[in-house]
């Protein structure tokens, strides 16, 4: 039944004339109708040249970077290109006061100088199998035997079977439309990954937070890695050709990558909960955390180096979520979904009952969901040292030596001034906003001792914890003084005595999950009946999206061009502002004023697509996807035509930076640029 339903939908929804530029389409499901639409937009290739398990296709050159970003092979010697922000943590972790690769950039001059990155895992997709019938049969069999049959159990059995049948491959089960379809993806994994080249962060992320999610932008957001196999550079089955010709407005463009997640099958009730109940709390807390970090980072270069990665991750999420809330209101996304649900409600009483259940359940859970946000942002994510203590607590009471090692690492990577201020903010927000029923013994003791003097609370917790003296005595002395167990530490107790399970037990999580699963299915069927093109929510599986190079739809009569140039680098330069001040050496190496830097497409992307290759009609590399515009920030739930844009770095600008700033002649010769 499920397979029949999917087949019917694809047949109906991809008819010529359907609006199909929106969509993150499964790479293995490019059928004749989708191919016809792509060719109508300008594609010069056949579908089998894009994805072909037997003969190989363009998709073989696309790589998943641990399923958090995407990249592509650009030489037959293992050279891979992705975004700088995808490599940010690697570059940050390699940086030292003597060699600050974030600020100075990193440019290997020979392969011997390329630096291996521990713990990296890059994946190549080799095969996709439809295992829907097999999953259904296995589920029925487990139920009949009264054995566990949850999604994790099913995935474990299926993945183990196919990994055994395909030695040397990693197997991953992917669920589409809450179980309407199941695919088994087989990957080859490589773990010898080396950093080859990366521009200074002020070049890679020129404009910083101020330009993030904005247009125009002027970023050289790229990094070069090399994949090694058994000590030698990998010879991939396919690599992309770099285009020197560029593109023009209206040209066909496409992206292949690994988008992380979307919620385009979410109900209006779920969206309202996220945007209007949870988001205001999280946005306010993260905004304050960013302000604290920015203040100290601007004041001290050493603090900037230590916290740059934490700030980058925090600011990216914060700006995205604040922009998402604004766009959801601007484009009336929730109201449009409610209107659509009225049509779903009219189909059957069962649909109407489910929608009523969802509305009631989300209303009932509003308060506890807000409490969860306070829990996450004050106890889990606030202090870097807090995360260190949580890791220490996971080593057991007998692991004092290992706990000391973790503590030493935590002290070395943080600053006491920042951590104290974050702790004070965390305590005030937690004590003030968490319901007293969730205050545990340590929290009640703090209130009994100090009332509402939150600074005194923070000082007491700090002075009686294993980090007491941090910044006043050598780090080694702080570490040597620790004899465990960390579970008795006031700072650890402040963070850990309340557990997320204490909050989760106030909700019927499994019941809500089942309602959301049913909603996805009735929405799927309703959209099918309306002849609307369908593709599953992003879930880190390989997808293709296509469209054109074009500007954002004018808003209030304002038109912006689809391409930015090096002229903007000169106009925005400001030595007084860190985000707009590139290295002095680069000011003498800028391309000519009209040289292309970034450009816009209407490609449908999301997190995980960062670093994806942007290709022209012949499959040649013209750029890298690295950002969306602020008008696209509702796209987690709905892509708004004309406003949902993908910001790309021009590959010619990338090559300019490699040639004139990096001076990596050996790389340029390898890819045929010189």
N, C-alpha and C positions, 0 to 999 in steps of 0.2 A: 504493500500500500504506500509506504513512504517513498520507495523508488519511483513508483508510478506517479505520485504527486509531484515529485521533483521534475520528472521528465515532462509532464504536462505543463508545469510552470515555465520551464526553459523554452518549450515550444511556443507558448503563448507570448512570453514576455520579451523575447528577442526578435520579434518580427521587425522587418525593415520599417523605419519611421519611429520606432520606440525611442524615447530619450535615454540613450545608453552611455553617454559620456560620463555620467556619474557612475561609480561602482568600483569595488575592489574585487575583480573577477578571479575565480580559482584558475590558476595557470593551466591545469590539466583539463579544464572544461571549456576551452575556446571552441565553440561549435560553429557551424556554417553561418548562422544568423549573426553571431557576435563578430565573426571575421568579416562579414559583409559590411556591418556598421563601421568597423575599424577602417576598412578600405575606402568607404565613402568619406571618411574624415581625412584620408590621404595615405594610409599605410601601403607600402610597396612590397611587403613580404606576404608569404602565405603563413597560415597558422602553424603549419608543421615546421616552419623555420624558426618559430618562436619557442615552441615546446615540442620535443620529440624524444621519447624515451629510448627509441632504438638508434636513431641516427644522430641525435643531439641537436640542440637549438640554442638560441640566445640565452635562454634561462640557465643553461649550464655555466654561464659566466657570472651568474649572480650568487652572492654568498650571504648567509646569515651570520652575523657577528654575535653568536650566543643568544639569538632571538631577542635582542634589544635594539639592534640597528642592522642596516643592510650595507652591502658593498659589492664591488664588481672587479673582476680580473681584467687587467689592462696590458698584460704581457704573457708570453708563454714561459716566463721564468718566475712565476708566482707572485708578481707584483699586483697588489690590491689597493683600490682607492675607496675611501669612505669619507664621512664628515669629520672635521676636527672635533666637534663636540661629542662625537661617538668615541673618540680616543682620549677625551679630556682626562679621565681618571688615570689612564695609563701614563700620559705625559706628566700629570701632576705627581703621581707616585714615583716617577723616575727623577723628578726635579729635586735639587738640593740647593742650598745657598750658593755653592760654588758653580753649579750647572743648573740654572733655573730654565728648563726647557719650555716651560709655559711662557715665560717672558721673552726669552731669547730665540725660541724656536729650536728645532733639532733637524739637522741635515747630515745624514751619513754621506761620506764621500766615496766609500767603497762598500761592498757587501760585508767586509770584515767589521765595519763600524756599525752595522745594523744591530739594534739591541733587542734581545729576546724578552718577551713579556710573559712572565709566569702566569699560569692559570687561564690563559686565553683559549677559547674554543670557537673555531669557525666551521660552518656546516655547508655542505653542498647537497642540494636535493637531487636524488638519483631516480626515484620512482615513487608514484602515487597509486595506491590500490583502493578501490571501492570495497569496503568490508562491511557495508551496512547489513547485509543478510547474515553475515557471520556474527556480528555483534548482537543482533536480535536473537539468533538461535542460542548463543551463549547465555544471554540474559535469561531467556526462558528456561534453559537447562538449570542454571543456578537457582532460580526461583523454585523450580520443581523439587530440587534437592534441599531446599531451605538453607542455602548457603549465602554468604554475603554477595550482593550483586550491585553494589554502588558503582559509580563511574570510575573511581580509582581502581577498584578491583577488576573491572572489565578491562580497563586500559592496561593494567599490569599483565593480565593473562595474554591479551592480544599482542602487546609489544614484545613480551618474552618469546612468544611463538615465532614471530616474524624476524626477530633478531637472531634466533637460532637457525632459521631457514636461510638467512642472508648474512653469513659471517663477514665481519668487518664493517657492518653497517649499524647505524643507530635507528631504532624504530620508534615512531611517535604516532599515537592515535589522536586524530583531530575530529571533533564533533561539530557538525554544522546544523544550524537552526534547531538547537536544543534536541538533537537526536533524530531529525528527519533523515540525515545523511551522515555516514561515518567514512573517513578516509584514513588509511595507514600510510604515513610518509616515511620513506627510507632515506637516510642521510649518510654521507661519509664525513667523518669529523677529523679535523686537523688541530693539533695543539702546539706545534712549534711555530709561533707567530712572532715576527720581529718588526720593530719600528724602523721605518726607513726615512721618513721625512714629515715634518710638521711645521707650519709657519708660527711665528709668535702669536700669542692669543689676541693681541691688539690688531693684528692683521686678519687672522682667521675670524675673529668675532668683532670686527670694527663696528662701532655703534653700540656694542654691549646690550645691556638691558633696555636702554632707551629705544633702540631700533628693533628689539626682539618682537616678532609678530607684526612688524610694521612694513610699509612699503613707501618709498624705495629703500633697499638695503645695499650694502657695499662690502660684503663679507667674502673672504677667501676660505670658506669653511670646508677644508679638506685635510686629510692625512693619508700618508702612504704607508702601508704595511707590506711585508713579504711573508708568504706561507712557505714553510719548509716541510718536506716529507723525507724522513729517514736521513736527516742531515743535509739534504740537497734541496735547492729551490724546486717547488712544485711545478710540474708541467701540466697545467689544467687542460681539460678536453676542449675548452672554448675560452677565448678572451675577446673583449670588445675592441673595435677599431675606433680611434679617436678622430672626430670630425674637425677639420680645419675651416670648413666653410661657414659654420654657424647656422643661422636660422633667420626667419623673418616672421612678422605677425601673421597669424593664421596657419602657420606650418603645423603639421601633425607632430605630436610628441607622445611618448608613452614611458611608463615606469614599470619595472619589475622589481619587487622587493618583498619584505616580510612585515606588513603592517601589524602592529601589536594587538590592539583591541578597539572595538567600537561598540556602541549600544543602540544601534539603529532599529532594533526591535524592542526597545524599552517602552513601557506604558507611560502615559501622561502622569500617572500617580508616582511612578518611580522617578521620572525626570523632575517633578515638582519637589520630591523629597531631597534629591541631590542638590538641585539648584537653589531652592528657596528655604530649605531647612538646614542642611548640612554646610553648604558652601559658604554662607556668610560668616559662620564661625571659623572655619578653616582659613578663609582668606584673611580675616582680621589677625589671627594668630601668626600666620606665615609672614604677613606684611611687617609685623613688629620684629619677628626673628630676623628678617632680611635687614631691617634698619639697624639692629644691633651689630650684625656681621659687617654691614657696609661701613659703619662708623669706625670700627676697629681696623678693618682692612685698609681703609683710606689713610689711617693714622700710622700704620706700621707695615712695611713690606714683608717682614717675616710672618706676620699674621695673615697677610694676603696669600702667601704661598701655602700656609697650613690650611686655610679655610676656603681656598678658591674652589675646590671641587664640591665641598658642601654647599657653598653659596650658589654655585652654578646649578646644581640639582634643585635647590630650594627655589631659586628665582625662576627657573624654567617652569616648574610646576605652578608656582604662585601666579605668574603672569598669565599662563595658559588658563588656569581655573577662574581667575578674575575676568579675563576676556570672554571665557565661555559663558559665564553667567550674564554678562552684558549682551552678548550676541543672542542668547536664547530669548531674551526679552525683546531685543531689537527686531528679530525676525519672527516673533510670535510662535516659536517652535512648539511649546507646550500646548498652546491654544489650538494650533493646527492638528496636533496629535489627538487632542480631545474631540475635535470635530470629526476626525477620521474614526475614532472609536464609537461615535454615535452610529456610523454606518455598520461597524462590527456588531454593535449592540442589537441592531435591527435584524441581524441575520438569524439569531436564535436566542431563546431564553437562557441557554447554557452560557453563551457569550456574555449576556447581560449580567448573569449571576457572578461570573468570574470578574468582570470589571468592577462590580460593586464590592466584591471581596477584596480586591486589590486596593481600592480607594480607602476602604475601612481599615485595612491592615496597616497601610502606610501612615494613616492619621494616628492610629494607636501607637505606632513605633516612632513617631517624630521625636519625642523627648529623649528616648533612650539612644536614638541615632545621634542626636546632638551631644549627648554625654560621651559617646564613643569618639567623636571628633576631639573633644577636650582631652580624653584619655590619650589618644594617639599623639596629639600635638604638644601636650605638656609632659607626658611621661616617656613616651617612646622616641619621639623625634627631636626633642628640644636640645639636649646637651650631647655633644660628641662623647664626653667622658661618661655620660649615663649609658650610652651604648657599649662603651668599654666594660663597665661594671656588669652589664647584662651578659656579655660574653664570658666574663670571669665567673659569674654564677653558674654558667652551664658546664664548668669543668669539674664540679663535684668538690666535696669538702677536703679530699686528700690531694688535690692538685694545686698546692700552694706555689710550687715552683713555676708551673705553667701560668697560674694567675698573676704572679709577679711579672712574668714576661709580657702578658697582655697589658698589665698596668703600665709597664715601662713604655710600651708602644703607644698607649693612649696618652700618656703625659707628653711624649715626644711630638705627637701630632696635634697638640692643642695648646691653648694659652689660658692661664688661670683667670685673666681679666675677662675674657670672653665667656668662659664657662661659668664664672660666678654671676655675671649679669644674666645669662640665659637661665641659670638656676633660680634666681630671684623672680624673674618673669614667670617661669614655669610654676613655681609655688603659688604665687599670687593668683594666677589664672585657675590653677587646679583647686585650691582651697575655696576660692570665691564661687566657682561655677559648677563644680561637681557636687551632686546631691549628697547630703550628709550620710545617707545610707551606703554610699560607696567609699566613705572615709574609713581607712583601715587603722589599726592601732597606732602606727607611726604618725599618721596624719592627725589623729585625735590628740596624741601627745604634743605635737607641734602647736596645735590650737590652744591646748591647756597651758602651755608654757608661755606663749607669746601673743595670744589673742589674734589681732589683725595686723601685727607688726611683721609683715612678710619678709622684710630685709633681715630682721633678727632671726626669723625662721631659717632663711637661707644660710646665714652665717653659722648658725648652730649646726645645721646639717653638714656644712662644709668642714667646720672645725673638728667634728667628731667622726669624720669619714676617713677612708684610706688615702684620700687626696689632700688631707690637711698638710699645710706647709708647701704645697705646690706653688712655685714662683718665689718662695722665700728661702728655701734650702735646695740643694741639688736634687735633681730628679732621682738619682741613685739612692739618696738617703730616704726619700719618700717611699721608694720601692722596697728598700731593705727593712723598713719599719713594719711592713705589712706581713702578718703571720696568719691571716685568715681566721675563720672562714669569712668570705665576703658577704655571706647571707646575713651576718649580724651587723653589717655596716649600715648606718643610718641613711646614707645616700642610696645604697642598693635597696634598702627597705622602702624608702620613699617612692622609688620607681617600680618596684616589683610586688609589693604586698597586695596591690590591686591587680587582678588578672583580667584580661579581656573576656575570659569565660564567665567572670562574674557579671559582665554586662550582657553577653550573648544569651545567657540562660533566661533573660527576661523576654526573649523573643522565640517564636517558633520558626527557626531559621529554615529547617527542612520544608515546612509548610509553605513559607514564602517562596522558597526556591521552586517548588512544584508549581505554584501559581504563576510564577514568571515563565516557567517552561511551557505551561499550557498557553499563556498569552502569546509567546513567540509563535506557537503553532497556529493559533487562530488568526493572528496577524498575517502570517505567511499565507494561509488559505484565502483570507480576505483580499490581500494584494494580488494574489493569483487571479481571483475572480474579477478584479478590476483591470487585468492586463498590464500590471505594473512590473517593470524589470526587477528581478530579485537576484541578490547575491548574499551569501552568508556574512554575518558580522566578522570583522577581522579577528583572527585568533593566532597570529604569528605563523600562519602557513603562507606559502608563496602565492602572491597575487599579481595581476597585471591591471593597470589602469591607463586609460588613454584619453587624449583630448587635443588641445591646440595651444600654441603660444599666443597669448592674448592678454590684454589689460583687464583690470577689475571693472565691472560694470559701474558706470558713473553714479555717484551718490550726491544728491543735491546739486547736480550740474557740474561736479568736479571730476575731471578726467585726469588719470595718471598714466604715464607711459608704461609700456610692458617691459622696458629694459632700463637698467641703470648703468652708468658709465664711470670711468675714472675721474671725470670732472667732479662727481659727488665726493670722492675721496679727498679732493683738494678743498672743496667748499665746506665740508663738515669738520675738517681737521681743527682740533683745539687742544693745544699743549696743556691747558689748565684742566682738562677733563680726561680722566684715565681712559674711558671707553672710546674717545675720539682722538687719541694721541698714539699714532703708530711710531715705531722706532725711527730715530733720526736717519739711519742708513736707508730706510725704505723710502723716505721722502725724496731721495735722489734717484730712485729706481721705479717710480710710478709709471704706469703705461701712459700713452698719449691721452688727452682729455676725453676723446670720443671712444676709447677702447671699452668694449663690453665687459661688465663685471657680473651683474646678476640679472635674472630675467624671470618673468611670470608665465605660468601655464595654468590651465584649469584642471589639472590632474587631481584626482581624488586620493589624498594620502592621509596618513595619521602617524602617531608615534610608532617607531619600528621601521618606518620607511626612510628615516634619516640615513643619508648616504646612498640611497638607491640611485642607480644609473638612470638618467633622463636621456632617452634615445630618440633619434629622428625616424622618419618613415622607412629608412633602410636599416635600422637597428644600430646605427653608429652613435657613439657617445657624444652628446653635446653639453652635458652638465650633470650636476648632482642635486638631488632634492635635499633641502636642508631646513625648510621652515614653511609655515603657513602664514597667511596674512591675518590680521586681527578680525576681519569680517568672516573668516572661515572657522572661528573657534567654536561654533555650534555644531561642527561636523561630526563630533562624537555621536550625536543623536540624529542629525539630519544635515545633508549637504545642500546648501542654498545655491541654486544655479546663478552664475554670474558673479558671485561673491566668494565662492569656495575655491581659493587659488593655492597653488604650490609655488613657493619661492625657491629658485634654483641658482646655483653658482655656475657661471659659464666655464666650460672646460678650457677655453682659450685663456681666461684669466688665471686659472689654476696653473696652466703650463707656463705662463709669464712669471708667476711667483716662483715656481720650481726653477726656472732658468735664471732669473735675475736676482732673486733674494736667496734661494737655496743653492744656486750654482751646482746643481746635481747633474752634471753632464752625463754621468754613467747611466742615470735613470732615463734621461731624455733620449739617449741613443738606444736604450733597450726598448723603448716604446715607439721608436721611429720618429720622434719629434725633431731630432737633429740629424 
